Amino acid sequence: MWDRQLERFPERSFVQGFGWGRYKAAQGWTPIRFTAGDADGTVVGMVQALVRTYPCGLAVIWCPGGHAGPIELWNPHLVEACARSVGARHVYCRVTFMRPSTEPEKQHLRALGWRRPARPVSAPRTLIWTLPPTEDAMMAALTGNWRHNLHRALRRNLRVAEWRDPSPSALASLFEAMSAYKHLDMAFDQSGFSTLARSLDGRTLVYACENEAGIPIAVRGCVIDGDTAWDLLAASSPEGRRCYASYAVLWALIRGCRARAVKTYDLGGIDPAAAPGVYAFKRGTGASEREQLGEWEWSTSSLLARAVDLRLRLAPKAALA
């Protein structure tokens, strides 16, 4: 019922869906869902809030994806309702709006006392790939370098196919290999992935690229909701990098999305300064850059906000995981 109502809103995200809430519940969050109706009882707004409670009446409320509906529905009564539902007296709330940024909406949030967090956990911009009607048109929209690297990959003896039952251990090996050569902390949660796949209930689409020995050397997956897909995971081993496997696997995934009537693919957050290589790879598809309304925070006390800021500084991956 929740997801069917959510489908009425064009500016929605899979992280607002029931399955994502079920997945986060397995990680210790309590999902709380609210709807707003007009005088006729028609649902005009929806929000899924994730809540964690602590001693002394403290609560952290996190709303990934923001809400569905007009910005005017985001008001103090919403946070108060979340706090009351868990019996909290002191609240820190953070929201990540995955909708285009506009000045009137930013002014609305500032007028209500919301502010930009000192330590955001997501990128403020994304790349939206509007898929052309034909594969030839899609190929023509690629940059010359992206198209050249794709052809390099396709000339090799690689097998790229849908991975209908992804192996969590094989995925973990890929992420570990990528983390090692990129010097990143990217531990892959095998049990978490299994829970996520079950929670999203068939909405995921994953493709893998294997070498001649049948070993996965690159993988990319997305979540599909209606005619929109969102990047979910991507990894490539050093061997995959040498073979340009990331190009082949993304191309195959996009073809799979088009076969499922997907029209728009959200390539996910970008940070040209911190990750120029990732930005160049995504930008080479011909996708258009979009600034998101992004992250905002509100708290009943500045002390509580500083405590969350400290937690993010010490453990950025765990604080809102």
C-alpha positions in Angstrom: 0.0 0.0 0.0 2.8 2.5 0.9 4.7 1.9 -2.3 1.6 2.1 -4.4 0.8 5.5 -3.0 4.4 6.6 -3.4 4.2 5.8 -7.1 1.9 8.8 -7.6 4.8 11.2 -6.9 7.3 11.8 -9.8 10.0 13.2 -7.5 10.5 10.2 -5.4 13.4 7.9 -4.5 13.7 4.2 -3.7 15.0 5.2 -0.2 11.5 6.5 0.5 10.1 3.1 -0.2 8.8 0.4 2.2 11.6 -2.0 1.3 14.4 0.5 2.2 12.7 1.1 5.6 12.6 -2.7 6.2 16.3 -2.9 5.3 17.2 -0.1 7.7 15.1 -1.7 10.4 17.4 -4.7 10.3 20.3 -2.2 11.0 18.7 -0.9 14.2 16.6 2.0 12.9 12.9 2.3 13.5 11.0 3.4 10.4 8.1 5.8 10.9 5.8 6.7 8.0 3.5 9.6 7.7 1.1 10.8 5.0 -0.6 14.1 4.5 -4.0 14.4 2.9 -6.1 17.3 1.5 -9.7 18.1 2.3 -10.9 15.3 0.1 -8.6 12.7 1.8 -6.3 12.4 -1.2 -2.7 11.8 -0.2 -0.6 14.8 -1.1 2.6 14.1 0.8 4.5 11.2 2.2 7.6 10.8 4.4 9.6 7.8 5.8 11.6 8.8 8.8 14.3 6.5 10.4 14.6 6.9 14.1 17.1 5.8 16.8 16.4 6.5 20.4 18.9 6.9 23.2 18.7 7.3 27.0 17.5 10.6 28.6 14.8 11.1 25.9 17.3 11.6 23.0 16.5 10.7 19.4 18.2 10.9 16.1 15.8 11.2 13.1 17.1 10.6 9.6 15.1 11.1 6.4 17.1 9.9 3.4 15.4 11.0 0.3 13.4 13.7 2.1 9.6 13.6 1.5 7.3 13.2 -1.5 5.1 16.2 -2.1 5.4 20.0 -2.0 8.1 21.6 0.2 5.4 23.3 2.3 4.6 20.0 3.8 8.1 19.9 5.4 7.3 21.9 8.6 7.9 21.8 12.3 4.8 19.6 12.9 6.5 16.8 11.0 9.5 16.5 13.3 7.3 17.0 16.3 5.2 14.1 15.2 8.2 11.9 14.8 9.5 12.8 18.3 6.1 12.2 19.9 5.9 8.8 18.2 9.0 7.6 20.0 8.6 9.6 23.2 11.7 11.8 22.6 12.2 15.2 24.3 15.5 16.1 22.6 15.8 15.6 18.9 18.4 15.8 16.2 17.0 15.5 12.7 18.8 15.3 9.3 17.2 15.1 6.0 18.7 14.5 2.5 16.4 15.9 -0.2 17.0 14.0 -3.4 15.1 16.6 -5.5 16.4 19.5 -7.7 17.7 22.5 -5.7 15.6 25.7 -6.0 16.1 29.0 -4.2 12.5 29.2 -2.9 12.8 25.7 -1.3 16.1 26.7 0.3 14.5 29.8 1.7 11.6 27.8 3.0 13.9 25.6 5.0 16.0 28.4 6.4 12.9 30.3 7.5 12.0 27.2 9.6 15.4 27.1 11.3 17.0 24.4 9.2 20.7 24.8 8.2 23.3 23.1 6.2 25.2 20.5 8.3 28.9 21.0 8.9 29.6 17.4 7.9 27.4 16.2 5.1 27.4 12.4 4.5 26.3 12.6 0.8 27.3 14.5 -2.3 25.3 17.6 -3.1 25.2 16.9 -6.9 24.3 13.9 -9.0 24.3 13.0 -12.7 21.0 12.2 -14.4 21.3 10.0 -17.5 18.2 10.5 -19.7 18.3 7.4 -21.8 17.9 8.0 -25.6 15.2 6.1 -27.4 17.6 3.9 -29.4 20.9 2.3 -28.6 22.6 4.0 -31.5 21.5 7.4 -30.1 22.8 6.3 -26.7 26.1 5.4 -28.2 26.4 8.7 -30.1 25.8 10.6 -26.9 28.9 9.1 -25.2 32.1 11.1 -25.1 34.8 10.0 -27.6 37.0 8.7 -24.8 34.1 6.8 -23.1 33.1 5.2 -26.4 36.8 4.3 -27.1 37.2 2.6 -23.8 33.9 0.7 -24.2 35.1 -0.7 -27.5 38.4 -1.7 -25.9 36.5 -3.7 -23.3 34.1 -5.3 -25.9 37.0 -6.5 -28.0 38.3 -8.6 -25.1 37.2 -12.1 -24.3 35.0 -11.1 -21.4 31.6 -12.4 -20.4 29.1 -9.7 -19.3 25.7 -10.9 -18.1 23.0 -10.3 -15.6 24.0 -11.7 -12.2 20.6 -13.1 -11.1 21.9 -14.4 -7.7 24.9 -12.3 -6.7 27.3 -14.0 -4.4 27.9 -11.8 -1.3 31.4 -13.4 -0.9 32.3 -12.7 -4.5 31.1 -9.1 -4.2 33.1 -8.8 -1.0 36.3 -9.9 -2.8 35.7 -7.4 -5.5 35.2 -4.5 -3.1 38.3 -5.6 -1.0 40.4 -5.6 -4.2 39.2 -2.2 -5.2 39.7 -0.8 -1.7 43.3 -2.1 -1.7 44.3 -0.5 -5.0 42.5 2.7 -4.4 43.6 2.9 -0.7 40.0 3.3 0.5 38.1 2.0 3.5 35.2 0.2 1.6 34.4 -2.9 3.6 31.6 -4.8 2.1 28.8 -6.0 4.4 27.9 -9.4 3.1 24.9 -10.0 5.4 23.8 -6.4 4.9 23.7 -7.0 1.1 21.6 -10.1 1.5 19.2 -8.3 3.7 19.0 -5.4 1.2 18.3 -7.7 -1.7 15.5 -9.4 0.2 14.1 -6.0 1.4 14.0 -4.5 -2.1 12.0 -7.5 -3.3 13.1 -8.0 -6.9 13.7 -4.3 -7.7 17.5 -4.8 -8.0 19.3 -5.4 -11.3 22.9 -6.5 -11.2 25.4 -7.2 -14.0 28.8 -8.8 -13.7 31.8 -9.0 -16.0 33.9 -12.2 -15.8 37.3 -13.0 -17.1 38.1 -16.2 -19.1 38.3 -18.2 -15.8 34.8 -17.2 -14.9 35.9 -14.9 -12.0 34.0 -11.6 -11.6 36.3 -8.7 -12.2 33.6 -5.9 -12.3 30.1 -5.5 -11.1 27.4 -2.8 -11.2 23.9 -2.8 -9.9 20.9 -0.5 -9.6 17.4 -0.3 -8.1 14.5 0.1 -10.5 11.3 1.8 -9.6 8.9 2.4 -12.5 10.8 4.2 -15.3 13.7 5.3 -13.1 16.8 3.5 -11.9 19.3 4.5 -9.2 22.9 3.4 -9.0 23.3 1.0 -6.0 26.7 -0.6 -6.2 29.8 -0.7 -8.4 33.2 -2.3 -8.0 36.1 -3.3 -10.2 39.2 -5.4 -9.4 42.7 -4.3 -10.7 42.3 -6.8 -13.5 38.9 -5.3 -14.4 40.4 -1.9 -14.4 43.1 -3.0 -16.9 40.4 -4.5 -19.1 38.1 -1.5 -19.0 35.5 -3.8 -17.6 33.6 -1.0 -15.8 32.6 0.4 -19.2 31.3 -3.0 -20.4 29.4 -3.8 -17.3 27.7 -0.3 -17.1 26.8 -0.5 -20.8 25.2 -3.9 -20.2 23.4 -2.7 -17.2 22.0 0.2 -19.1 20.8 -2.0 -21.9 19.1 -4.2 -19.3 17.4 -1.1 -17.8 16.2 0.0 -21.2 14.7 -3.5 -21.8 12.7 -2.9 -18.6 11.4 0.5 -19.9 13.7 2.6 -17.7 13.9 6.1 -19.1 16.1 7.9 -16.4 19.2 6.6 -14.7 20.5 8.4 -11.6 24.3 7.7 -11.5 24.5 8.9 -7.9 26.5 11.5 -6.0 29.5 13.1 -7.6 32.5 15.1 -6.1 34.7 16.3 -8.9 37.4 17.5 -6.4 37.6 14.5 -4.2 36.9 11.8 -6.8 37.7 13.2 -10.3 38.1 9.8 -11.9 34.6 8.7 -10.8 33.2 12.0 -12.0 34.9 11.8 -15.4 33.6 8.2 -15.8 30.0 9.1 -15.0 30.1 12.4 -17.0 31.4 10.6 -20.0 28.0 8.9 -20.5 26.5 12.2 -21.5 24.5 12.5 -18.3 23.4 15.9 -17.1 24.7 17.3 -13.8 22.0 18.3 -11.3 22.4 20.1 -8.0 20.2 18.5 -5.3 18.4 20.3 -2.5 20.6 18.0 -0.4 21.3 17.8 3.3 19.7 19.9 6.1 19.7 19.6 9.8 17.6 20.8 12.8 18.0 20.1 16.5 16.3 21.0 19.7 19.7 22.1 21.1 23.1 23.2 19.7 24.8 20.8 22.2 23.0 17.9 20.6 24.0 19.1 17.1 27.6 19.3 18.2 27.5 15.8 19.6 26.3 14.5 16.2 29.0 16.5 14.5 31.6 14.9 16.7 30.2 11.5 16.0 30.4 12.1 12.3 34.0 13.3 12.6 35.1 10.2 14.5 33.1 7.6 12.6 31.6 9.1 9.4 30.5 5.8 8.0 28.8 4.5 11.2 27.0 7.6 12.3 24.2 7.5 9.8 24.6 3.9 8.5 
